[in-house]
Amino acid sequence: MRRFVLTIFLAWLVFLVLDFLTHAVLLNSFWAQDFQALKTKDELFRLIPFGYLSFLILTILFGWLYARLFKSDGNVKKGLAFGAIAGGLFALSNFFGWYSFLNLPPLFLFLASLVYFVEISGVGFVFGYLLHPASIKKRIWAIIGFIIFGFFLGIVLQNIAF
C-alpha cells in the first residue's frame, strides 16, 4: 500500500509537470487570448489548485484501475500502453464533450485534449515503472529528476517568451 500511495504521488507530480509544460509554455498563446468561454486570467490563476485536485483524482482513478488490471504482471510497456489507451479515450471524450458546449476554437480544444492524452500516458508509465520491480530507489530518483527538470525547463521557457 505504501508503494501504491508513493506511486500515486509521483505520478500526480508527473501529471502536474506535463500540464505546466504544455499549458504554461506551449499553449500559452491560447490562454493569453480573451475567449468569452473562459474565466478571466486572474480567476484562472486563482483556481489552479482545483485543476490540480482534479488531476489527483484522475491519477488515483487510473492508478486504481491499473493496479486492478495488472496486479502482479505489470511493467513499463503495459503501463505505457494502459496510459495511452486510457488517455486516448479520456482525451476523445473530453474533446467531444467540450466541443458540444464550449465556444472555443476547435484547435484549442484538440490541443487541450491531446495534453490529457500525454499526461495520462505519463501516469500509466509511472505506474508500470514503479509498482512492480523489487527495488525502486533508483527509479524514484529518476522520476524526481524528471519532475525537477520539467519544472525548471518550464520556468526557463516561460521567461524567454516561448
Phi, psi and omega in degrees: 000322179298318179294321179297315180295317177299319179295319176301313182299312181291322177296322177296318177296323175296316176306312182296317182292321177295321178295315179300312180299318185280313184281316184282340183245294188289323181259012183303323181296328176290316181292337180284343179283159184258075179279135179296334183283351182251153174293170178293161180301320178297317178296316179302315180296317181295330184266005179309317180304329178291323174297317180295325175296319178297324178293322178296317179298316178297319180298316177298315180301308182291328175294316178298316180295317178300313181298325178290321182285324186234063183306311184227356185241027179277165176198181183300315182299315179293322178296317179292319177296316177301312180298319181293317180292311180297317179295320179296315179295318179296317180296316178298316179300313179298315181303307182294321177297310179297318182299329183287340184222351179260140178265067179236154179302136180305327178297319178297315179298318179297313182294320177296323177291320177299325177299317177301319178302312181295315182297314182288328172299319177297320177298315178299318177302313182299318179296316177294327183284326188251337188283334193251330182294156180296315180240133183235011183303311180295323180293322177299315180295326177295317179294315179299319177300317177299317181297311180297314179300318181297315178294318178299314179300317179298317179296316179299312182296323177297322185276353174254020176053057180299000000 
